[in-house]
Every structure is written in C-alpha cells, then in structure tokens.
Amino acid sequence: MTVKAIPPNSIKAFRYRVHCLENDLWKEKNPICRANLALQLADAAK
C-alpha cells in the first residue's frame, strides 16, 4: 500500500484543514472550545 503525502503548504492541505475545523466547530458544544476552534478556522481561512 502506498501512502500519498500532501505538501503542507498546498491548497489541498489548507482545504482539508478548513474542512476538519469546520466539522469540529459544528459538533462542539463547549463555548470555550467553540471560540478556540473559530479562531483556528479564521486563521486557516485567511
């Protein structure tokens, strides 16, 4: 089995990061954790 690595600064890597963060933000109930996730998502989206 071959594992394909995604370059960390590629557009695809940023898209995966944003997608994972938005899914986590949608599911999170704790307001402090939601705020932290929102900050991470804003940082990843800029």
PDB file of N, CA, C, O and CB in Angstrom:
ATOM      1  N   MET A   1       0.837  -1.179   0.000  1.00  0.00           N
ATOM      2  CA  MET A   1       0.000   0.000   0.000  1.00  0.00           C
ATOM      3  C   MET A   1       0.885   1.247   0.000  1.00  0.00           C
ATOM      4  O   MET A   1       1.819   1.360   0.794  1.00  0.00           O
ATOM      5  CB  MET A   1      -0.954  -0.004   1.216  1.00  0.00           C
ATOM      6  N   THR A   2       0.583   2.155  -0.881  1.00  0.00           N
ATOM      7  CA  THR A   2       1.349   3.388  -0.994  1.00  0.00           C
ATOM      8  C   THR A   2       0.613   4.526  -0.297  1.00  0.00           C
ATOM      9  O   THR A   2      -0.578   4.739  -0.524  1.00  0.00           O
ATOM     10  CB  THR A   2       1.605   3.736  -2.472  1.00  0.00           C
ATOM     11  N   VAL A   3       1.326   5.245   0.544  1.00  0.00           N
ATOM     12  CA  VAL A   3       0.749   6.396   1.236  1.00  0.00           C
ATOM     13  C   VAL A   3       1.158   7.645   0.473  1.00  0.00           C
ATOM     14  O   VAL A   3       2.342   7.879   0.231  1.00  0.00           O
ATOM     15  CB  VAL A   3       1.214   6.465   2.735  1.00  0.00           C
ATOM     16  N   LYS A   4       0.166   8.445   0.098  1.00  0.00           N
ATOM     17  CA  LYS A   4       0.452   9.682  -0.615  1.00  0.00           C
ATOM     18  C   LYS A   4       0.523  10.826   0.388  1.00  0.00           C
ATOM     19  O   LYS A   4      -0.399  11.025   1.179  1.00  0.00           O
ATOM     20  CB  LYS A   4      -0.621   9.962  -1.702  1.00  0.00           C
ATOM     21  N   ALA A   5       1.597  11.558   0.351  1.00  0.00           N
ATOM     22  CA  ALA A   5       1.775  12.697   1.245  1.00  0.00           C
ATOM     23  C   ALA A   5       1.332  13.969   0.526  1.00  0.00           C
ATOM     24  O   ALA A   5       1.580  14.152  -0.665  1.00  0.00           O
ATOM     25  CB  ALA A   5       3.253  12.812   1.716  1.00  0.00           C
ATOM     26  N   ILE A   6       0.679  14.828   1.276  1.00  0.00           N
ATOM     27  CA  ILE A   6       0.258  16.117   0.738  1.00  0.00           C
ATOM     28  C   ILE A   6       1.246  17.163   1.239  1.00  0.00           C
ATOM     29  O   ILE A   6       1.507  17.232   2.440  1.00  0.00           O
ATOM     30  CB  ILE A   6      -1.218  16.471   1.161  1.00  0.00           C
ATOM     31  N   PRO A   7       1.796  17.973   0.351  1.00  0.00           N
ATOM     32  CA  PRO A   7       2.701  19.029   0.810  1.00  0.00           C
ATOM     33  C   PRO A   7       1.971  19.961   1.780  1.00  0.00           C
ATOM     34  O   PRO A   7       0.837  20.358   1.512  1.00  0.00           O
ATOM     35  CB  PRO A   7       3.262  19.832  -0.393  1.00  0.00           C
ATOM     36  N   PRO A   8       2.608  20.318   2.909  1.00  0.00           N
ATOM     37  CA  PRO A   8       1.908  21.067   3.957  1.00  0.00           C
ATOM     38  C   PRO A   8       1.454  22.466   3.546  1.00  0.00           C
ATOM     39  O   PRO A   8       0.541  23.014   4.164  1.00  0.00           O
ATOM     40  CB  PRO A   8       2.789  21.182   5.147  1.00  0.00           C
ATOM     41  N   ASN A   9       2.064  23.055   2.523  1.00  0.00           N
ATOM     42  CA  ASN A   9       1.673  24.396   2.107  1.00  0.00           C
ATOM     43  C   ASN A   9       0.839  24.412   0.834  1.00  0.00           C
ATOM     44  O   ASN A   9       0.687  25.457   0.201  1.00  0.00           O
ATOM     45  CB  ASN A   9       2.892  25.238   1.912  1.00  0.00           C
ATOM     46  N   SER A  10       0.299  23.258   0.459  1.00  0.00           N
ATOM     47  CA  SER A  10      -0.507  23.200  -0.752  1.00  0.00           C
ATOM     48  C   SER A  10      -1.946  23.634  -0.462  1.00  0.00           C
ATOM     49  O   SER A  10      -2.396  23.636   0.684  1.00  0.00           O
ATOM     50  CB  SER A  10      -0.483  21.780  -1.344  1.00  0.00           C
ATOM     51  N   ILE A  11      -2.634  23.991  -1.509  1.00  0.00           N
ATOM     52  CA  ILE A  11      -4.043  24.394  -1.394  1.00  0.00           C
ATOM     53  C   ILE A  11      -4.868  23.235  -0.841  1.00  0.00           C
ATOM     54  O   ILE A  11      -5.770  23.445  -0.031  1.00  0.00           O
ATOM     55  CB  ILE A  11      -4.603  24.850  -2.774  1.00  0.00           C
ATOM     56  N   LYS A  12      -4.563  22.021  -1.275  1.00  0.00           N
ATOM     57  CA  LYS A  12      -5.309  20.844  -0.815  1.00  0.00           C
ATOM     58  C   LYS A  12      -5.173  20.663   0.694  1.00  0.00           C
ATOM     59  O   LYS A  12      -6.147  20.326   1.366  1.00  0.00           O
ATOM     60  CB  LYS A  12      -4.821  19.581  -1.541  1.00  0.00           C
ATOM     61  N   ALA A  13      -3.972  20.883   1.232  1.00  0.00           N
ATOM     62  CA  ALA A  13      -3.748  20.755   2.677  1.00  0.00           C
ATOM     63  C   ALA A  13      -4.568  21.797   3.433  1.00  0.00           C
ATOM     64  O   ALA A  13      -5.153  21.491   4.473  1.00  0.00           O
ATOM     65  CB  ALA A  13      -2.243  20.908   3.013  1.00  0.00           C
ATOM     66  N   PHE A  14      -4.613  23.022   2.919  1.00  0.00           N
ATOM     67  CA  PHE A  14      -5.404  24.061   3.570  1.00  0.00           C
ATOM     68  C   PHE A  14      -6.900  23.734   3.504  1.00  0.00           C
ATOM     69  O   PHE A  14      -7.631  23.979   4.464  1.00  0.00           O
ATOM     70  CB  PHE A  14      -5.128  25.426   2.918  1.00  0.00           C
ATOM     71  N   ARG A  15      -7.350  23.189   2.389  1.00  0.00           N
ATOM     72  CA  ARG A  15      -8.766  22.817   2.253  1.00  0.00           C
ATOM     73  C   ARG A  15      -9.137  21.722   3.246  1.00  0.00           C
ATOM     74  O   ARG A  15     -10.200  21.779   3.865  1.00  0.00           O
ATOM     75  CB  ARG A  15      -9.067  22.348   0.815  1.00  0.00           C
ATOM     76  N   TYR A  16      -8.268  20.725   3.402  1.00  0.00           N
ATOM     77  CA  TYR A  16      -8.524  19.665   4.376  1.00  0.00           C
ATOM     78  C   TYR A  16      -8.568  20.216   5.794  1.00  0.00           C
ATOM     79  O   TYR A  16      -9.425  19.835   6.591  1.00  0.00           O
ATOM     80  CB  TYR A  16      -7.457  18.579   4.273  1.00  0.00           C
ATOM     81  N   ARG A  17      -7.632  21.122   6.106  1.00  0.00           N
ATOM     82  CA  ARG A  17      -7.588  21.702   7.455  1.00  0.00           C
ATOM     83  C   ARG A  17      -8.858  22.489   7.749  1.00  0.00           C
ATOM     84  O   ARG A  17      -9.441  22.349   8.824  1.00  0.00           O
ATOM     85  CB  ARG A  17      -6.356  22.613   7.613  1.00  0.00           C
ATOM     86  N   VAL A  18      -9.292  23.318   6.798  1.00  0.00           N
ATOM     87  CA  VAL A  18     -10.507  24.112   6.978  1.00  0.00           C
ATOM     88  C   VAL A  18     -11.722  23.200   7.113  1.00  0.00           C
ATOM     89  O   VAL A  18     -12.594  23.441   7.948  1.00  0.00           O
ATOM     90  CB  VAL A  18     -10.698  25.089   5.799  1.00  0.00           C
ATOM     91  N   HIS A  19     -11.778  22.161   6.298  1.00  0.00           N
ATOM     92  CA  HIS A  19     -12.915  21.232   6.364  1.00  0.00           C
ATOM     93  C   HIS A  19     -12.989  20.532   7.720  1.00  0.00           C
ATOM     94  O   HIS A  19     -14.068  20.418   8.301  1.00  0.00           O
ATOM     95  CB  HIS A  19     -12.815  20.188   5.244  1.00  0.00           C
ATOM     96  N   CYS A  20     -11.850  20.066   8.223  1.00  0.00           N
ATOM     97  CA  CYS A  20     -11.830  19.392   9.530  1.00  0.00           C
ATOM     98  C   CYS A  20     -12.212  20.349  10.654  1.00  0.00           C
ATOM     99  O   CYS A  20     -12.965  19.981  11.556  1.00  0.00           O
ATOM    100  CB  CYS A  20     -10.443  18.795   9.803  1.00  0.00           C
ATOM    101  N   LEU A  21     -11.698  21.564  10.604  1.00  0.00           N
ATOM    102  CA  LEU A  21     -12.021  22.545  11.643  1.00  0.00           C
ATOM    103  C   LEU A  21     -13.492  22.919  11.632  1.00  0.00           C
ATOM    104  O   LEU A  21     -14.104  23.050  12.692  1.00  0.00           O
ATOM    105  CB  LEU A  21     -11.175  23.792  11.470  1.00  0.00           C
ATOM    106  N   GLU A  22     -14.072  23.095  10.440  1.00  0.00           N
ATOM    107  CA  GLU A  22     -15.485  23.467  10.402  1.00  0.00           C
ATOM    108  C   GLU A  22     -16.376  22.324  10.871  1.00  0.00           C
ATOM    109  O   GLU A  22     -17.425  22.568  11.467  1.00  0.00           O
ATOM    110  CB  GLU A  22     -15.882  23.889   8.993  1.00  0.00           C
ATOM    111  N   ASN A  23     -15.980  21.093  10.614  1.00  0.00           N
ATOM    112  CA  ASN A  23     -16.744  19.954  11.131  1.00  0.00           C
ATOM    113  C   ASN A  23     -16.665  19.898  12.655  1.00  0.00           C
ATOM    114  O   ASN A  23     -17.674  19.672  13.322  1.00  0.00           O
ATOM    115  CB  ASN A  23     -16.228  18.636  10.525  1.00  0.00           C
ATOM    116  N   ASP A  24     -15.473  20.104  13.203  1.00  0.00           N
ATOM    117  CA  ASP A  24     -15.300  20.099  14.657  1.00  0.00           C
ATOM    118  C   ASP A  24     -16.085  21.240  15.300  1.00  0.00           C
ATOM    119  O   ASP A  24     -16.699  21.058  16.351  1.00  0.00           O
ATOM    120  CB  ASP A  24     -13.810  20.209  15.022  1.00  0.00           C
ATOM    121  N   LEU A  25     -16.064  22.408  14.675  1.00  0.00           N
ATOM    122  CA  LEU A  25     -16.784  23.563  15.202  1.00  0.00           C
ATOM    123  C   LEU A  25     -18.285  23.296  15.218  1.00  0.00           C
ATOM    124  O   LEU A  25     -18.971  23.664  16.172  1.00  0.00           O
ATOM    125  CB  LEU A  25     -16.474  24.817  14.371  1.00  0.00           C
ATOM    126  N   TRP A  26     -18.795  22.662  14.173  1.00  0.00           N
ATOM    127  CA  TRP A  26     -20.222  22.361  14.074  1.00  0.00           C
ATOM    128  C   TRP A  26     -20.676  21.416  15.189  1.00  0.00           C
ATOM    129  O   TRP A  26     -21.788  21.547  15.700  1.00  0.00           O
ATOM    130  CB  TRP A  26     -20.538  21.748  12.708  1.00  0.00           C
ATOM    131  N   LYS A  27     -19.814  20.460  15.569  1.00  0.00           N
ATOM    132  CA  LYS A  27     -20.178  19.442  16.556  1.00  0.00           C
ATOM    133  C   LYS A  27     -19.905  19.854  18.002  1.00  0.00           C
ATOM    134  O   LYS A  27     -20.473  19.272  18.926  1.00  0.00           O
ATOM    135  CB  LYS A  27     -19.437  18.175  16.259  1.00  0.00           C
ATOM    136  N   GLU A  28     -19.052  20.839  18.208  1.00  0.00           N
ATOM    137  CA  GLU A  28     -18.619  21.217  19.558  1.00  0.00           C
ATOM    138  C   GLU A  28     -19.736  21.928  20.323  1.00  0.00           C
ATOM    139  O   GLU A  28     -20.436  22.774  19.767  1.00  0.00           O
ATOM    140  CB  GLU A  28     -17.377  22.119  19.487  1.00  0.00           C
ATOM    141  N   LYS A  29     -19.896  21.581  21.594  1.00  0.00           N
ATOM    142  CA  LYS A  29     -20.930  22.177  22.451  1.00  0.00           C
ATOM    143  C   LYS A  29     -20.351  23.160  23.470  1.00  0.00           C
ATOM    144  O   LYS A  29     -21.031  24.104  23.874  1.00  0.00           O
ATOM    145  CB  LYS A  29     -21.693  21.081  23.181  1.00  0.00           C
ATOM    146  N   ASN A  30     -19.106  22.945  23.885  1.00  0.00           N
ATOM    147  CA  ASN A  30     -18.469  23.795  24.887  1.00  0.00           C
ATOM    148  C   ASN A  30     -18.131  25.155  24.270  1.00  0.00           C
ATOM    149  O   ASN A  30     -17.413  25.207  23.272  1.00  0.00           O
ATOM    150  CB  ASN A  30     -17.189  23.116  25.453  1.00  0.00           C
ATOM    151  N   PRO A  31     -18.641  26.278  24.852  1.00  0.00           N
ATOM    152  CA  PRO A  31     -18.415  27.587  24.238  1.00  0.00           C
ATOM    153  C   PRO A  31     -16.947  28.013  24.176  1.00  0.00           C
ATOM    154  O   PRO A  31     -16.548  28.708  23.242  1.00  0.00           O
ATOM    155  CB  PRO A  31     -19.187  28.618  24.986  1.00  0.00           C
ATOM    156  N   ILE A  32     -16.151  27.612  25.144  1.00  0.00           N
ATOM    157  CA  ILE A  32     -14.728  27.966  25.115  1.00  0.00           C
ATOM    158  C   ILE A  32     -14.019  27.214  23.992  1.00  0.00           C
ATOM    159  O   ILE A  32     -13.207  27.790  23.267  1.00  0.00           O
ATOM    160  CB  ILE A  32     -14.058  27.653  26.476  1.00  0.00           C
ATOM    161  N   CYS A  33     -14.324  25.948  23.853  1.00  0.00           N
ATOM    162  CA  CYS A  33     -13.733  25.162  22.770  1.00  0.00           C
ATOM    163  C   CYS A  33     -14.206  25.671  21.412  1.00  0.00           C
ATOM    164  O   CYS A  33     -13.437  25.697  20.452  1.00  0.00           O
ATOM    165  CB  CYS A  33     -14.083  23.674  22.930  1.00  0.00           C
ATOM    166  N   ARG A  34     -15.477  26.075  21.335  1.00  0.00           N
ATOM    167  CA  ARG A  34     -16.002  26.646  20.082  1.00  0.00           C
ATOM    168  C   ARG A  34     -15.260  27.921  19.711  1.00  0.00           C
ATOM    169  O   ARG A  34     -14.944  28.141  18.542  1.00  0.00           O
ATOM    170  CB  ARG A  34     -17.509  26.935  20.209  1.00  0.00           C
ATOM    171  N   ALA A  35     -14.983  28.759  20.700  1.00  0.00           N
ATOM    172  CA  ALA A  35     -14.260  30.003  20.433  1.00  0.00           C
ATOM    173  C   ALA A  35     -12.851  29.705  19.930  1.00  0.00           C
ATOM    174  O   ALA A  35     -12.376  30.349  18.994  1.00  0.00           O
ATOM    175  CB  ALA A  35     -14.200  30.878  21.701  1.00  0.00           C
ATOM    176  N   ASN A  36     -12.185  28.735  20.544  1.00  0.00           N
ATOM    177  CA  ASN A  36     -10.839  28.356  20.103  1.00  0.00           C
ATOM    178  C   ASN A  36     -10.860  27.793  18.691  1.00  0.00           C
ATOM    179  O   ASN A  36      -9.997  28.121  17.877  1.00  0.00           O
ATOM    180  CB  ASN A  36     -10.230  27.333  21.061  1.00  0.00           C
ATOM    181  N   LEU A  37     -11.836  26.952  18.398  1.00  0.00           N
ATOM    182  CA  LEU A  37     -11.953  26.407  17.056  1.00  0.00           C
ATOM    183  C   LEU A  37     -12.260  27.495  16.028  1.00  0.00           C
ATOM    184  O   LEU A  37     -11.746  27.457  14.910  1.00  0.00           O
ATOM    185  CB  LEU A  37     -13.031  25.341  17.021  1.00  0.00           C
ATOM    186  N   ALA A  38     -13.088  28.453  16.400  1.00  0.00           N
ATOM    187  CA  ALA A  38     -13.411  29.551  15.493  1.00  0.00           C
ATOM    188  C   ALA A  38     -12.159  30.380  15.187  1.00  0.00           C
ATOM    189  O   ALA A  38     -11.969  30.817  14.052  1.00  0.00           O
ATOM    190  CB  ALA A  38     -14.514  30.446  16.100  1.00  0.00           C
ATOM    191  N   LEU A  39     -11.320  30.594  16.178  1.00  0.00           N
ATOM    192  CA  LEU A  39     -10.071  31.328  15.961  1.00  0.00           C
ATOM    193  C   LEU A  39      -9.141  30.538  15.026  1.00  0.00           C
ATOM    194  O   LEU A  39      -8.521  31.109  14.129  1.00  0.00           O
ATOM    195  CB  LEU A  39      -9.364  31.610  17.316  1.00  0.00           C
ATOM    196  N   GLN A  40      -9.055  29.239  15.244  1.00  0.00           N
ATOM    197  CA  GLN A  40      -8.207  28.406  14.383  1.00  0.00           C
ATOM    198  C   GLN A  40      -8.730  28.401  12.955  1.00  0.00           C
ATOM    199  O   GLN A  40      -7.956  28.463  12.000  1.00  0.00           O
ATOM    200  CB  GLN A  40      -8.133  26.967  14.921  1.00  0.00           C
ATOM    201  N   LEU A  41     -10.054  28.328  12.816  1.00  0.00           N
ATOM    202  CA  LEU A  41     -10.670  28.327  11.488  1.00  0.00           C
ATOM    203  C   LEU A  41     -10.428  29.660  10.780  1.00  0.00           C
ATOM    204  O   LEU A  41     -10.124  29.683   9.588  1.00  0.00           O
ATOM    205  CB  LEU A  41     -12.182  28.048  11.595  1.00  0.00           C
ATOM    206  N   ALA A  42     -10.561  30.764  11.509  1.00  0.00           N
ATOM    207  CA  ALA A  42     -10.301  32.071  10.910  1.00  0.00           C
ATOM    208  C   ALA A  42      -8.843  32.202  10.477  1.00  0.00           C
ATOM    209  O   ALA A  42      -8.551  32.785   9.433  1.00  0.00           O
ATOM    210  CB  ALA A  42     -10.658  33.188  11.895  1.00  0.00           C
ATOM    211  N   ASP A  43      -7.937  31.663  11.274  1.00  0.00           N
ATOM    212  CA  ASP A  43      -6.513  31.699  10.930  1.00  0.00           C
ATOM    213  C   ASP A  43      -6.232  30.850   9.685  1.00  0.00           C
ATOM    214  O   ASP A  43      -5.446  31.241   8.822  1.00  0.00           O
ATOM    215  CB  ASP A  43      -5.659  31.201  12.119  1.00  0.00           C
ATOM    216  N   ALA A  44      -6.877  29.695   9.605  1.00  0.00           N
ATOM    217  CA  ALA A  44      -6.652  28.807   8.470  1.00  0.00           C
ATOM    218  C   ALA A  44      -7.268  29.367   7.185  1.00  0.00           C
ATOM    219  O   ALA A  44      -6.763  29.113   6.091  1.00  0.00           O
ATOM    220  CB  ALA A  44      -7.227  27.425   8.764  1.00  0.00           C
ATOM    221  N   ALA A  45      -8.348  30.121   7.319  1.00  0.00           N
ATOM    222  CA  ALA A  45      -9.060  30.631   6.148  1.00  0.00           C
ATOM    223  C   ALA A  45      -8.449  31.909   5.578  1.00  0.00           C
ATOM    224  O   ALA A  45      -8.788  32.304   4.462  1.00  0.00           O
ATOM    225  CB  ALA A  45     -10.498  30.883   6.502  1.00  0.00           C
ATOM    226  N   LYS A  46      -7.568  32.552   6.311  1.00  0.00           N
ATOM    227  CA  LYS A  46      -7.018  33.824   5.778  1.00  0.00           C
ATOM    228  C   LYS A  46      -5.951  33.627   4.750  1.00  0.00           C
ATOM    229  O   LYS A  46      -5.410  34.601   4.227  1.00  0.00           O
ATOM    230  CB  LYS A  46      -6.459  34.655   6.885  1.00  0.00           C
TER     231      LYS A  46
END
